């Protein structure tokens, strides 16, 4: 009788502990950690149009590469050439534009000497126009930017990739300046990138 009671007690305690462990175990969308993590810092040179004028944008990306394929990082772009408004409300006024945020991407066949990647940049844009009369910059700092990219990449060395790509910049909520709206700052572009890291 004592043996039976002891056996039942052991089964009860074991079942309780198992049930407790099962309840406490959290389910997650990502089942495991990346087996391989690499990264790079990139220099980007982009040609596009802003408000109907040719714009040379330069910036950088810093990204991790997970399992050779997945990109997760951040970016920054700045207008490099001088631009002047052709809008009647701000005719001849100097303009400046920047945007920065996060990026997600995927690399196809990364071990091939020539391969392709696609990515999406999502961030905040800043548009500034200089008011000559008031002698001050007027700012719109709540522009949302969304830029999908497609790129051909070349493995030059184990630590260097060169990319040639095309993108389309979508700008949203451009509402601070009379005569300008989203479509004036939404346009296609082309770019070259130099990426320095360890890609092996």
Contact map, one row per residue, 1 for C-alpha under 8 A:
11111000000000000000000000000000000000000000000000000000000000000000000000000000000000000000000000000000000000000000000000000000000000000000000000000000000000000000000000000000000000000000000000000000
11111100000000000000000000000000000000000000000000000000000000000000000000000000000000000000000000000000000000000000000000000000000000000000000000000000000000000000000000000000000000000000000000000000
11111110000000000000000000000000000000000000000000000000000000000000000000000000000000000000000000000000000000000000000000000000000000000000000000000000000000000000000000000000000000000000000000000000
11111111000000000000000000000000000000000000000000000000000000000000000000000000000000000000000000000000000000000000000000000000000000000000000000000000000000000000000000000000000000000000000000000000
11111111100000000000000000000000000000000000000000000000000000000000000000000000000000000000000000000000000000000000000000000000000000000000000000000000000000000000000000000000000000000000000000000000
01111111110000000000000000000000000000000000000000000000000000000000000000000000000000000000000000000000000000000000000000000000000000000000000000000000000000000000000000000000000000000000000000000000
00111111111000000000000000000000000000000000000000000000000000000000000000000000000000000000000000000000000000000000000000000000000000000000000000000000000000000000000000000000000000000000000000000000
00011111111100000000000000000000000000000000000000000000000000000000000000000000000000000000000000000000000000000000000000000000000000000000000000000000000000000000000000000000000000000000000000000000
00001111111110000000000000000000000000000000000000000000000000000000000000000000000000000000000000000000000000000000000000000000000000000000000000000000000000000000000000000000000000000000000000000000
00000111111111000000000000000000000000000000000000000000000000000000000000000000000000000000000000000000000000000000000000000000000000000000000000000000000000000000000000000000000000000000000000000000
00000011111111100000000000000000000000000000000000000000000000000000000000000000000000000000000000000000000000000000000000000000000000000000000000000000000000000000000000000000000000000000000000000000
00000001111111110000000000000000000000000000000000000000000000000000000000000000000000000000000000000000000000000000000000000000000000000000000000000000000000000000000000000000000000000000000000000000
00000000111111111000000000000000000000000000000000000000000000000000000000000000000000000000000000000000000000000000000000000000000000000000000000000000000000000000000000000000000000000000000000000000
00000000011111111100000000000000000000000000000000000000000000000000000000000000000000000000000000000000000000000000000000000000000000000000000000000000000000000000000000000000000000000000000000000000
00000000001111111110000000000000000000000000000000000000000000000000000000000000000000000000000000000000000000000000000000000000000000000000000000000000000000000000000000000000000000000000000000000000
00000000000111111111000000000000000000000000000000000000000000000000000000000000000000000000000000000000000000000000000000000000000000000000000000000000000000000000000000000000000000000000000000000000
00000000000011111111100000000000000000000000000000000000000000000000000000000000000000000000000000000000000000000000000000000000000000000000000000000000000000000000000000000000000000000000000000000000
00000000000001111111110000000000000000000000000000000000000000000000000000000000000000000000000000000000000000000000000000000000000000000000000000000000000000000000000000000000000000000000000000000000
00000000000000111111111000000000000000000000000000000000000000000000000000000000000000000000000000000000000000000000000000000000000000000000000000000000000000000000000000000000000000000000000000000000
00000000000000011111111100000000000000000000000000000000000000000000000000000000000000000000000000000000000000000000000000000000000000000000000000000000000000000000000000000000000000000000000000000000
00000000000000001111111110000000000000000000000000000000000000000000000000000000000000000000000000000000000000000000000000000000000000000000000000000000000000000000000000000000000000000000000000000000
00000000000000000111111110000000000000000000000000000000000000000000000000000000000000000000000000000000000000000000000000000000000000000000000000000000000000000000000000000000000000000000000000000000
00000000000000000011111111000000000000000000000000000000000000000000000000000000000000000000000000000000000000000000000000000000000000000000000000000000000000000000000000000000000000000000000000000000
00000000000000000001111111000000000000000000000000000000000000000000000000000000000000000000000000000000000000000000000000000000000000000000000000000000000000000000000000000000000000000000000000000000
00000000000000000000111111100000000000000000000000000000000000000000000000000000000000000000000000000000000000000000000000000000000000000000000000000000000000000000000000000000000000000000000000000000
00000000000000000000001111110000000000000000000000000000000000000000000000000000000000000000000000000000000000000000000000000000000000000000000000000000000000000000000000000000000000000000000000000000
00000000000000000000000011111000000000000000000000000000000000000000000000000000000000000000000000000000000000000000000000000000000000000000000000000000000000000000000000000000000000000000000000000000
00000000000000000000000001111110000000000000000000000000000000000000000000000000000000000000000000000000000000000000000000000000000000000000000000000000000000000000000000000000000000000000000000000000
00000000000000000000000000111110000000000000000000000000000000000000000000000000000000000000000000000000000000000000000000000000000000000000000000000000000000000000000000000000000000000000000000000000
00000000000000000000000000011111100000000000000000000000000000000000000000000000000000000000000000000000000000000000000000000000000000000000000000000000000000000000000000000000000000000000000000000000
00000000000000000000000000011111100000000000000000000000000000000000000000000000000000000000000000000000000000000000000000000000000000000000000000000000000000000000000000000000000000000000000000000000
00000000000000000000000000000111110000000000000000000000000000000000000000000000000000000000000000000000000000000000000000000000000000000000000000000000000000000000000000000000000000000000000000000000
00000000000000000000000000000111111000000000000000000000000000000000000000000000000000000000000000000000000000000000000000000000000000000000000000000000000000000000000000000000000000000000000000000000
00000000000000000000000000000001111110000000000000000000000000000110000000000000000000000000000000000000000000000000000000000000000000000000000000000000000000000000000000000000000000000000000000000000
00000000000000000000000000000000111110000000000000000000000000000110000000000000000000000000000000000000000000000000000000000000000000000000000000000000000000000000000000000000000000000000000000000000
00000000000000000000000000000000011111000000000000000000000000000111000000000000000000000000000000000000000000000000000000000000000000000000000000000000000000000000000000000000000000000000000000000000
00000000000000000000000000000000011111100000000000000000000000011111000000000000000000000000000000000000000000000000000000000000000000000000000000000000000000000000000000000000000000000000000000000000
00000000000000000000000000000000000111110000000000000000000000011101000000000000000000000000000000000000000000000000000000000000000000000000000000000000000000000000000000000000000000000000000000001110
00000000000000000000000000000000000011111000000000000000000001111000000000000000000000000000000000000000000000000000000000000000000000000000000000000000000000000000000000000000000000000000000000001110
00000000000000000000000000000000000001111100000000000000000001111000000000000000000000000000000000000000000000000000000000000000000000000000000000000000000000000000000000000000000000000000000000111100
00000000000000000000000000000000000000111110000000000000000111100000000000000000000000000000000000000000000000000000000000000000000000000000000000000000000000000000000000000000000000000000000000111000
00000000000000000000000000000000000000011111000000000000000111000000000000000000000000000000000000000000000000000000000000000000000000000000000000000000000000000000000000000000000000000000000011110000
00000000000000000000000000000000000000001111100000000000011110000000000000000000000000000000000000000000000000000000000000000000000000000000000000000000000000000000000000000000000000000000000011100000
00000000000000000000000000000000000000000111110000000000011110000000000000000000000000000000000000000000000000000000000000000000000000000000000000000000000000000000000000000000000000000000001111000000
00000000000000000000000000000000000000000011111000000001111000000000000000000000000000000000000000000000000000000000000000000000000000000000000000000000000000000000000000000000000000000000001110000000
00000000000000000000000000000000000000000001111100000001110000000000000000000000000000000000000000000000000000000000000000000000000000000000000000000000000000000000000000000000000000000000111100000000
00000000000000000000000000000000000000000000111110000111100000000000000000000000000000000000000000000000000000000000000000000000000000000000000000000000000000000000000000000000000000000000111000000000
00000000000000000000000000000000000000000000011111000111100000000000000000000000000000000000000000000000000000000000000000000000000000000000000000000000000000000000000000000000000000000011110000000000
00000000000000000000000000000000000000000000001111111110000000000000000000000000000000000000000000000000000000000000000000000000000000000000000000000000000000000000000000000000000000001011100000000000
00000000000000000000000000000000000000000000000111111110000000000000000000000000000000000000000000000000000000000000000000000000000000000000000000000000000000000000000000000000000000011110000000000000
00000000000000000000000000000000000000000000000011111000000000000000000000000000000010000000000000000000000000000000000000000000000000000000000000000000000000000000000000000000000100011000000000000000
00000000000000000000000000000000000000000000000011111100000000000000000000000000000000000000000000000000000000000000000000000000000000000000000000000000000000000000000000000000000000010000000000000000
00000000000000000000000000000000000000000000000011111110000000000000000000000000001000000000000000000000000000000000000000000000000000000000000000000000000000000000000000000000000000000000000000000000
00000000000000000000000000000000000000000000001111011111000000000000000000000000000000000000000000000000000000000000000000000000000000000000000000000000000000000000000000000000000000000000000000000000
00000000000000000000000000000000000000000000001111001111100000000000000000000011101000000000000000000000000000000000000000000000000000000000000000000000000000000000000000000000000000000000000000000000
00000000000000000000000000000000000000000000111100000111110000000000000000000011100000000000000000000000000000000000000000000000000000000000000000000000000000000000000000000000000000000000000000000000
00000000000000000000000000000000000000000000111100000011111000000000000000001111100000000000000000000000000000000000000000000000000000000000000000000000000000000000000000000000000000000000000000000000
00000000000000000000000000000000000000000011110000000001111100000000000000001111000000000000000000000000000000000000000000000000000000000000000000000000000000000000000000000000000000000000000000000000
00000000000000000000000000000000000000000011100000000000111110000000000000111100000000000000000000000000000000000000000000000000000000000000000000000000000000000000000000000000000000000000000000000000
00000000000000000000000000000000000000001111000000000000011111000000000000111000000000000000000000000000000000000000000000000000000000000000000000000000000000000000000000000000000000000000000000000000
00000000000000000000000000000000000000001111000000000000001111100000000011110000000000000000000000000000000000000000000000000000000000000000000000000000000000000000000000000000000000000000000000000000
00000000000000000000000000000000000000111100000000000000000111110000000011100000000000000000000000000000000000000000000000000000000000000000000000000000000000000000000000000000000000000000000000000000
00000000000000000000000000000000000000111000000000000000000011111000001111000000000000000000000000000010000000000000000000000000000000000000000000000000000000000000000000000000000000000000000000000000
00000000000000000000000000000000000011110000000000000000000001111100011110000000000000000000000000000000000000000000000000000000000000000000000000000000000000000000000000000000000000000000000000000000
00000000000000000000000000000000000011110000000000000000000000111111111100000000000000000000000000000000000000000000000000000000000000000000000000000000000000000000000000000000000000000000000000000000
00000000000000000000000000000000011111000000000000000000000000011111111100000000000000000000000000000000000000000000000000000000000000000000000000000000000000000000000000000000000000000000000000000000
00000000000000000000000000000000011110000000000000000000000000001111110000000000000000000000000000000000000000000000000000000000000000000000000000000000000000000000000000000000000000000000000000000000
00000000000000000000000000000000000111000000000000000000000000001111110000000000000000000000000000000000001001000000000000000000000000000000000000000000000000000000000000000000000000000000000000000010
00000000000000000000000000000000000000000000000000000000000000001111111000000000000000000000000000000000011101000000000000000000000000000000000000000000000000000000000000000000000000000000000000000000
00000000000000000000000000000000000000000000000000000000000000011111111100000000000000000000000000000001111000000000000000000000000000000000000000000000000000000000000000000000000000000000000000000000
00000000000000000000000000000000000000000000000000000000000000111100111110000000000000000000000000000011111000000000001000000000000000000000000000000000000000000000000000000000000000000000000000000000
00000000000000000000000000000000000000000000000000000000000000111100011111000000000000000000000000000111100000000000000000000000000000000000000000000000000000000000000000000000000000000000000000000000
00000000000000000000000000000000000000000000000000000000000011110000001111100000000000000000000000000111000000000000000000000000000000000000000000000000000000000000000000000000000000000000000000000000
00000000000000000000000000000000000000000000000000000000000011100000000111110000000000000000000000011110000000000000000000000000000000000000000000000000000000000000000000000000000000000000000000000000
00000000000000000000000000000000000000000000000000000000001111000000000011111000000000000000000000011110000000000000000010000000000000000000000000000000000000000000000000000000000000000000000000000000
00000000000000000000000000000000000000000000000000000000001110000000000001111100000000000000000001111000000000000000000000000000000000000000000000000000000000000000000000000000000000000000000000000000
00000000000000000000000000000000000000000000000000000000111100000000000000111110000000000000000001110000000000000000000000000000000000000000000000000000000000000000000000000000000000000000000000000000
00000000000000000000000000000000000000000000000000000000111000000000000000011111000000000000000011100000000000000000000000000000000000000000000000000000000000000000000000000000000000000000000000000000
00000000000000000000000000000000000000000000000000000011110000000000000000001111100000000000000111000000000000000000000000000000000000000000000000000000000000000000000000000000000000000000000000000000
00000000000000000000000000000000000000000000000000000011110000000000000000000111110000000000000000000000000000000000000000000000000000000000000000000000000000000000000000000000000000000000000000000000
00000000000000000000000000000000000000000000000000000011100000000000000000000011111000000000000000000000000000000000000000000000000000000000000000000000000000000000000000000000000000000000000000000000
00000000000000000000000000000000000000000000000000000000000000000000000000000001111100000000011100000000000000000000000000000000000000000000000000000000000000000000000000000000000000000000000000000000
00000000000000000000000000000000000000000000000000001010000000000000000000000000111110000000011100000000000000000000000000000000000000000000000000000000000000000000000000000000000000000000000000000000
00000000000000000000000000000000000000000000000000000000000000000000000000000000011111000011111000000000000000000000000000000000000000000000000000000000000000000000000000000000000000000000000000000000
00000000000000000000000000000000000000000000000000100000000000000000000000000000001111100111111000000000000000000000000000000000000000000000000000000000000000000000000000000000000000000000000000000000
00000000000000000000000000000000000000000000000000000000000000000000000000000000000111110111000000000000000000000000000000000000000000000000000000000000000000000000000000000000000000000000000000000000
00000000000000000000000000000000000000000000000000000000000000000000000000000000000011111110000000000000000000000000000000000000000000000000000000000000000000000000000000000000001100000000000000000000
00000000000000000000000000000000000000000000000000000000000000000000000000000000000001111110000000000000000000000000000000000000000000000000000000000000000000000000000000000000001000000000000000000000
00000000000000000000000000000000000000000000000000000000000000000000000000000000000000111110000000000000000000000000000000000000000000000000000000000000000000000000000000000000011000000000000000000000
00000000000000000000000000000000000000000000000000000000000000000000000000000000000011111111100000000000000000000000000000000000101000000000000000000000000000000000000000000000000000000000000000000000
00000000000000000000000000000000000000000000000000000000000000000000000000000000000111111111100000000000000000000000000000000000000000000000000000000000000000000000000000000000000000000000000000000000
00000000000000000000000000000000000000000000000000000000000000000000000000000000000111000111110000000000000000000000000000000000000000000000000000000000000000000000000000000000000000000000000000000000
00000000000000000000000000000000000000000000000000000000000000000000000000000000000110000111111000000000000000000000000000000000111100000000000000000000000000000000000000000000000000000000000000000000
00000000000000000000000000000000000000000000000000000000000000000000000000000000011110000001111100000000000000000000000000000000110000000000000000000000000000000000000000000000000000000000000000000000
00000000000000000000000000000000000000000000000000000000000000000000000000000000011110000000111110000000000000000000000000000011110000000000000000000000000000000000000000000000000000000000000000000000
00000000000000000000000000000000000000000000000000000000000000000000000000000010011000000000011111000000000000000000000000000011100000000000000000000000000000000000000000000000000000000000000000000000
00000000000000000000000000000000000000000000000000000000000000000000000000000110000000000000001111100000000000000000000000001111000000000000000000000000000000000000000000000000000000000000000000000000
00000000000000000000000000000000000000000000000000000000000000000000000000011110000000000000000111110000000000000000000000001110000000000000000000000000000000000000000000000000000000000000000000000000
00000000000000000000000000000000000000000000000000000000000000000000000000011100000000000000000011111000000000000000000000111100000000000000000010000000000000000000000000000000000000000000000000000000
00000000000000000000000000000000000000000000000000000000000000000000000001111000000000000000000001111100000000000000000001111000000000000000000000000000000000000000000000000000000000000000000000000000
00000000000000000000000000000000000000000000000000000000000000000000000001110000000000000000000000111110000000000000000011110000000000000000000000000000000000000000000000000000000000000000000000000000
00000000000000000000000000000000000000000000000000000000000000000000000111100000000000000000000000011111000000000000000011100000000000000000000000000000000000000000000000000000000000000000000000000000
00000000000000000000000000000000000000000000000000000000000000100000001111100000000000000000000000001111100000000000001111000000000000000000000000000000000000000000000000000000000000000000000000000000
00000000000000000000000000000000000000000000000000000000000000000000011110000000000000000000000000000111110000000000001110000000000000000000000000000000000000000000000000000000000000000000000000000000
00000000000000000000000000000000000000000000000000000000000000000000011100000000000000000000000000000011111000000000111100000000000000000000000000000000000000000000000000000000000000000000000000000000
00000000000000000000000000000000000000000000000000000000000000000000111000000000000000000000000000000001111100000000111000000000000000000000000000000000000000000000000000000000000000000000000000000000
00000000000000000000000000000000000000000000000000000000000000000001111000000000000000000000000000000000111111000011110000000000000000000000000000000000000000000000000000000000000000000000000000000000
00000000000000000000000000000000000000000000000000000000000000000000100000000000000000000000000000000000011111000011100000000000000000000000000000000000000000000000000000000000000000000000000000000000
00000000000000000000000000000000000000000000000000000000000000000000000000000000000000000000000000000000001111110011000000000000000000000000000000000000000000000000000000000000000000000000000000000000
00000000000000000000000000000000000000000000000000000000000000000001100000000000000000000000000000000000001111111011000000000000000000000000000000000000000000000000000000000000000000000000000000000000
00000000000000000000000000000000000000000000000000000000000000000000000000000000000000000000000000000000000011111010000000000000000000000000000000000000000000000000000000000000000000000000000000000000
00000000000000000000000000000000000000000000000000000000000000000000000000000000000000000000000000000000000011111110000000000000000000000000000000000000001000000000000000000000000000000000000000000000
00000000000000000000000000000000000000000000000000000000000000000000000000000000000000000000000000000000000001111110000000000000000000000000000000000000011100000000000000000000000000000000000000000000
00000000000000000000000000000000000000000000000000000000000000000000000000000000000000000000000000000000000000011111000000000000000000000000000000000001111000000000000000000000000000000000000000000000
00000000000000000000000000000000000000000000000000000000000000000000000000000000000000000000000000000000001111111111100000000000000000000000000000000001110000000000000000000000000000000000000000000000
00000000000000000000000000000000000000000000000000000000000000000000000000000000000000000000000000000000001111000111110000000000000000000000000000000111100000000000000000000000000000000000000000000000
00000000000000000000000000000000000000000000000000000000000000000000000000000000000000000000000000000000111100000011111000000000000000000000000000000111100000000000000000000000000000000000000000000000
00000000000000000000000000000000000000000000000000000000000000000000000000000000000000000000000000000000111000000001111100000000000000000000000000011110000000000000000000000000000000000000000000000000
00000000000000000000000000000000000000000000000000000000000000000000001000000000000000000000000000000011110000000000111110000000000000000000000000011100000000000000000000000000000000000000000000000000
00000000000000000000000000000000000000000000000000000000000000000000000000000000000000000000000000000011100000000000011111000000000000000000000001111000000000000000000000000000000000000000000000000000
00000000000000000000000000000000000000000000000000000000000000000000000000100000000000000000000000001111000000000000001111100000000000000000000011111000000000000000000000000000000000000000000000000000
00000000000000000000000000000000000000000000000000000000000000000000000000000000000000000000000000011110000000000000000111110000000000000000000111100000000000000000000000000000000000000000000000000000
00000000000000000000000000000000000000000000000000000000000000000000000000000000000000000000000000111100000000000000000011111000000000000000000111000000000000000000000000000000000000000000000000000000
00000000000000000000000000000000000000000000000000000000000000000000000000000000000000000000000000111000000000000000000001111100000000000000111110000000000000000000000000000000000000000000000000000000
00000000000000000000000000000000000000000000000000000000000000000000000000000000000000000000000011110000000000000000000000111110000000000000111110000000000000000000000000000000000000000000000000000000
00000000000000000000000000000000000000000000000000000000000000000000000000000000000000000000000011100000000000000000000000011111000000000011111000000000000000000000000000000000000000000000000000000000
00000000000000000000000000000000000000000000000000000000000000000000000000000000000000000000001111000000000000000000000000001111100000000011101000000000000000000000000000000000000000000000000000000000
00000000000000000000000000000000000000000000000000000000000000000000000000000000000000000000001110000000000000000000000000000111110000001111000000000000000000000000000000000000000000000000000000000000
00000000000000000000000000000000000000000000000000000000000000000000000000000000000000000100111100000000000000000000000000000011111000001110000000000000000000000000000000000000000000000000000000000000
00000000000000000000000000000000000000000000000000000000000000000000000000000000000000000000111000000000000000000000000000000001111100111100000000000000000000000000000000000000000000000000000000000000
00000000000000000000000000000000000000000000000000000000000000000000000000000000000000000100100000000000000000000000000000000000111111111100000000000000000000000000000000000000000000000000000000000000
00000000000000000000000000000000000000000000000000000000000000000000000000000000000000000000100000000000000000000000000000000000011111110000000000000000000000000000000000000000000000000000000000000000
00000000000000000000000000000000000000000000000000000000000000000000000000000000000000000000000000000000000000000000000000000000001111100000000000000000000000000000000000000000000000000000000000000000
00000000000000000000000000000000000000000000000000000000000000000000000000000000000000000000000000000000000000000000000000000000001111110000000000000000000000000000000000000000000000000000000000000000
00000000000000000000000000000000000000000000000000000000000000000000000000000000000000000000000000000000000000000000000000000000011111111000000000000000000000000000000000000000000000000000000000000000
00000000000000000000000000000000000000000000000000000000000000000000000000000000000000000000000000000000000000000000000000000000011101111100000000000000000000000000000000000000000000000000000000000000
00000000000000000000000000000000000000000000000000000000000000000000000000000000000000000000000000000000000000000000000000000001111000111110000000000000000000000000000000000000000000000000000000000000
00000000000000000000000000000000000000000000000000000000000000000000000000000000000000000000000000000000000000000000000000000001111000011111000000000000000000000000000000000000000000000000000000000000
00000000000000000000000000000000000000000000000000000000000000000000000000000000000000000000000000000000000000000000000000000111100000001111100000000000000000000000000000000001000000000000000000000000
00000000000000000000000000000000000000000000000000000000000000000000000000000000000000000000000000000000000000000000000000000111000000000111111000000000000000000000000000000111000000000000000000000000
00000000000000000000000000000000000000000000000000000000000000000000000000000000000000000000000000000000000000000000000000011110000000000011111000000000000000000000000000000000000000000000000000000000
00000000000000000000000000000000000000000000000000000000000000000000000000000000000000000000000000000000000000000000000000011100000000000001111100000000000000000000000000001100000000000000000000000000
00000000000000000000000000000000000000000000000000000000000000000000000000000000000000000000000000000000000000000000000000011110000000000001111110000000000000000000000000111100000000000000000000000000
00000000000000000000000000000000000000000000000000000000000000000000000000000000000000000000000000000000000000000000000001111000000000000000011111000000000000000000000000111000000000000000000000000000
00000000000000000000000000000000000000000000000000000000000000000000000000000000000000000000000000100000000000000000000011111000000000000000001111100000000000000000000011110000000000000000000000000000
00000000000000000000000000000000000000000000000000000000000000000000000000000000000000000000000000000000000000000000000111100000000000000000000111110000000000000000000011100000000000000000000000000000
00000000000000000000000000000000000000000000000000000000000000000000000000000000000000000000000000000000000000000000000111000000000000000000000011111000000000000000001111000000000000000000000000000000
00000000000000000000000000000000000000000000000000000000000000000000000000000000000000000000000000000000000000000000011110000000000000000000000001111100000000000000001110000000000000000000000000000000
00000000000000000000000000000000000000000000000000000000000000000000000000000000000000000000000000000000000000000000011110000000000000000000000000111110000000000000111100000000000000000000000000000000
00000000000000000000000000000000000000000000000000000000000000000000000000000000000000000000000000000000000000000001111000000000000000000000000000011111000000000000111000000000000000000000000000000000
00000000000000000000000000000000000000000000000000000000000000000000000000000000000000000000000000000000000000000001110000000000000000000000000000001111100000000011110000000000000000000000000000000000
00000000000000000000000000000000000000000000000000000000000000000000000000000000000000000000000000000000000000000111100000000000000000000000000000000111110000000011100000000000000000000000000000000000
00000000000000000000000000000000000000000000000000000000000000000000000000000000000000000000000000000000000000000111100000000000000000000000000000000011111000001111000000000000000000000000000000000000
00000000000000000000000000000000000000000000000000000000000000000000000000000000000000000000000000000000000000001110000000000000000000000000000000000001111100001110000000000000000000000000000000000000
00000000000000000000000000000000000000000000000000000000000000000000000000000000000000000000000000000000000000011100000000000000000000000000000000000000111111011100000000000000000000000000000000000000
00000000000000000000000000000000000000000000000000000000000000000000000000000000000000000000000000000000000000001000000000000000000000000000000000000000011111111100000000000000000000000000000000000000
00000000000000000000000000000000000000000000000000000000000000000000000000000000000000000000000000000000000000000000000000000000000000000000000000000000001111111000000000000000000000000000000000000000
00000000000000000000000000000000000000000000000000000000000000000000000000000000000000000000000000000000000000000000000000000000000000000000000000000000001111111000000000000000000000000000000000000111
00000000000000000000000000000000000000000000000000000000000000000000000000000000000000000000000000000000000000000000000000000000000000000000000000000000000111111000000000000000000000000000000000111111
00000000000000000000000000000000000000000000000000000000000000000000000000000000000000000000000000000000000000000000000000000000000000000000000000000000001111111100000000000000000000000000000001111110
00000000000000000000000000000000000000000000000000000000000000000000000000000000000000000000000000000000000000000000000000000000000000000000000000000000111111111110000000000000000000000000000001110000
00000000000000000000000000000000000000000000000000000000000000000000000000000000000000000000000000000000000000000000000000000000000000000000000000000000111100011111000000000000000000000000000111100000
00000000000000000000000000000000000000000000000000000000000000000000000000000000000000000000000000000000000000000000000000000000000000000000000000000011110000001111100000000000000000000000000111100000
00000000000000000000000000000000000000000000000000000000000000000000000000000000000000000000000000000000000000000000000000000000000000000000000000000011100000000111110000000000000000000000011110000000
00000000000000000000000000000000000000000000000000000000000000000000000000000000000000000000000000000000000000000000000000000000000000000000000000001111000000000011111000000000000000000000011100000000
00000000000000000000000000000000000000000000000000000000000000000000000000000000000000000000000000000000000000000000000000000000000000000000000000001110000000000001111100000000000000000001111000000000
00000000000000000000000000000000000000000000000000000000000000000000000000000000000000000000000000000000000000000000000000000000000000000000000000111100000000000000111110000000000000000001111000000000
00000000000000000000000000000000000000000000000000000000000000000000000000000000000000000000000000000000000000000000000000000000000000000000000000111000000000000000011111000000000000000111100000000000
00000000000000000000000000000000000000000000000000000000000000000000000000000000000000000000000000000000000000000000000000000000000000000000000011110000000000000000001111100000000000001111100000000000
00000000000000000000000000000000000000000000000000000000000000000000000000000000000000000000000000000000000000000000000000000000000000000000000011100000000000000000000111110000000001101110000000000000
00000000000000000000000000000000000000000000000000000000000000000000000000000000000000000000000000000000000000000000000000000000000000000000001111000000000000000000000011111100000001101100000000000000
00000000000000000000000000000000000000000000000000000000000000000000000000000000000000000000000000000000000000000000000000000000000000000000001110000000000000000000000001111100000001000000000000000000
00000000000000000000000000000000000000000000000000000000000000000000000000000000000000000000000000000000000000000000000000000000000000000000011100000000000000000000000000111110000011000000000000000000
00000000000000000000000000000000000000000000000000000000000000000000000000000000000000000000000000000000000000000000000000000000000000000001011000000000000000000000000000111111100111000000000000000000
00000000000000000000000000000000000000000000000000000000000000000000000000000000000000000000000000000000000000000000000000000000000000000001000000000000000000000000000000001111110111000000000000000000
00000000000000000000000000000000000000000000000000000000000000000000000000000000000000000000000000000000000000000000000000000000000000000011000000000000000000000000000000000111110000000000000000000000
00000000000000000000000000000000000000000000000000000000000000000000000000000000000000000000000000000000000000000000000000000000000000000000000000000000000000000000000000000111111110000000000000000000
00000000000000000000000000000000000000000000000000000000000000000000000000000000000000001000000000000000000000000000000000000000000000000000000000000000000000000000000000000011111100000000000000000000
00000000000000000000000000000000000000000000000000000000000000000000000000000000000000111000000000000000000000000000000000000000000000000000000000000000000000000000000000000000111110000000000000000000
00000000000000000000000000000000000000000000000000100000000000000000000000000000000000100000000000000000000000000000000000000000000000000000000000000000000000000000000000000110111111010000000000000000
00000000000000000000000000000000000000000000000000000000000000000000000000000000000000000000000000000000000000000000000000000000000000000000000000000000000000000000000000001110101111111000000000000000
00000000000000000000000000000000000000000000000000000000000000000000000000000000000000000000000000000000000000000000000000000000000000000000000000000000000000000000000001111110000111111100000000000000
00000000000000000000000000000000000000000000000000000000000000000000000000000000000000000000000000000000000000000000000000000000000000000000000000000000000000000000000001100000000011111110000000000000
00000000000000000000000000000000000000000000000001110000000000000000000000000000000000000000000000000000000000000000000000000000000000000000000000000000000000000000000000000000000111111110000000000000
00000000000000000000000000000000000000000000000011100000000000000000000000000000000000000000000000000000000000000000000000000000000000000000000000000000000000000000000011100000000011111110000000000000
00000000000000000000000000000000000000000000000001000000000000000000000000000000000000000000000000000000000000000000000000000000000000000000000000000000000000000000000111100000000001111111000000000000
00000000000000000000000000000000000000000000000111000000000000000000000000000000000000000000000000000000000000000000000000000000000000000000000000000000000000000000000111000000000000111111100000000000
00000000000000000000000000000000000000000000000110000000000000000000000000000000000000000000000000000000000000000000000000000000000000000000000000000000000000000000011110000000000000000111110000000000
00000000000000000000000000000000000000000000011110000000000000000000000000000000000000000000000000000000000000000000000000000000000000000000000000000000000000000000011110000000000000000011111000000000
00000000000000000000000000000000000000000000011100000000000000000000000000000000000000000000000000000000000000000000000000000000000000000000000000000000000000000001111000000000000000000001111100000000
00000000000000000000000000000000000000000001111000000000000000000000000000000000000000000000000000000000000000000000000000000000000000000000000000000000000000000001111000000000000000000000111110000000
00000000000000000000000000000000000000000001110000000000000000000000000000000000000000000000000000000000000000000000000000000000000000000000000000000000000000000111100000000000000000000000011111000000
00000000000000000000000000000000000000000111100000000000000000000000000000000000000000000000000000000000000000000000000000000000000000000000000000000000000000000111000000000000000000000000001111100000
00000000000000000000000000000000000000000111000000000000000000000000000000000000000000000000000000000000000000000000000000000000000000000000000000000000000000011110000000000000000000000000000111110000
00000000000000000000000000000000000000011110000000000000000000000000000000000000000000000000000000000000000000000000000000000000000000000000000000000000000000111110000000000000000000000000000011111000
00000000000000000000000000000000000000011100000000000000000000000000000000000000000000000000000000000000000000000000000000000000000000000000000000000000000000111000000000000000000000000000000001111100
00000000000000000000000000000000000001111000000000000000000000000000000000000000000000000000000000000000000000000000000000000000000000000000000000000000000000110000000000000000000000000000000000111110
00000000000000000000000000000000000001110000000000000000000000000000000000000000000000000000000000000000000000000000000000000000000000000000000000000000000001110000000000000000000000000000000000011111
00000000000000000000000000000000000001100000000000000000000000000001000000000000000000000000000000000000000000000000000000000000000000000000000000000000000001110000000000000000000000000000000000001111
00000000000000000000000000000000000000000000000000000000000000000000000000000000000000000000000000000000000000000000000000000000000000000000000000000000000001100000000000000000000000000000000000000111
